Amino acid sequence: MMQYAAYMICTAPRSGSTLLCKLLAATGVAGRPESWFYRAEVADWLERMEVVPPLGATEAEVLGAVFGAAIRMGGKGGGPFGLRQQGESFPFLFRTLAGLFPDEPADVARFARVFGPTLFIHLSRVDKVGQAVSYLRAEQTGLWHVAPDGTELERVAPHREPVYDAARLRVIVEMLVDYDRVWNDWFAREGIAPLRLSYDDLAADPGGTLARVLAALGLDPAAADGVTPGVRKLADATSRDWVERFRAGVPPKF
């Protein structure tokens, strides 16, 4: 029996969240998780959810329409509402909810007012250098995700040849470390015990990780049977070379 009305994947770029979202959607019982509130502006949410509020609508009415549309889209196909939230943009979502429900004492209570009982899932990547290399290469080449057959799934800019940049990598590593800190501080402040998943476990055993999430949601883990990854890893020899070059030039904590 489903235990939650919603789940939120709390994560950062290049942590495997696209893989996890596609796996969950492919089960047909776990909704369609996406970054419904990716950008920190209500205007973008309206466009993303294709909501056109009537003239004279109050802020609460506008937000109610947006959240209602997100629930319909994120729960498409049946099952709980699925949301992926990146560390850089989640503060705006919860500030918005705080304005909508000022009498609620905590973020979790405000979120539940809209989305119902929620399972919070923390998906993180231990190897921040590998994560940063993946981010930098995507940033430079414009290619963020490919299908298992190599077909491009997400390209945001024309192709450029990647160039090793230690200074930029250091900035990205520090950014990714900070995203984890922000999430963990929020979990502690809100009294949340999230379901913790790692990039390495997800990459090594996507089916087993998927079954674990389904079980935590109170859904049948057997729904993971036969579900195959919808994206392919982009790491290659160049990625490994960049990781080694960076580690050779910085303190071992990274």
Secondary structure, DSSP 4 states (H G I P E B T S, - for coil): ----SEEEEEE-TTSSHHHHHHHHHHHSSS---B-TT-SS-HHHHHHHTT--PPTT--HHHHHHHHHHHHHHHHTTTSSSEEEEEETTTHHHHHHHHHHH-TT-SSHHHHHHHHH-SEEEEEEE-S-HHHHHHHHHHHHHHSEEEE-TTS-EEEE-S--------HHHHHHHHHHHHHHHHHHHHHHHHHT--PEEEEHHHHHH-HHHHHHHHHHHHTS-GGGGTT---SSB----HHHHHHHHHHHHTS-TT-
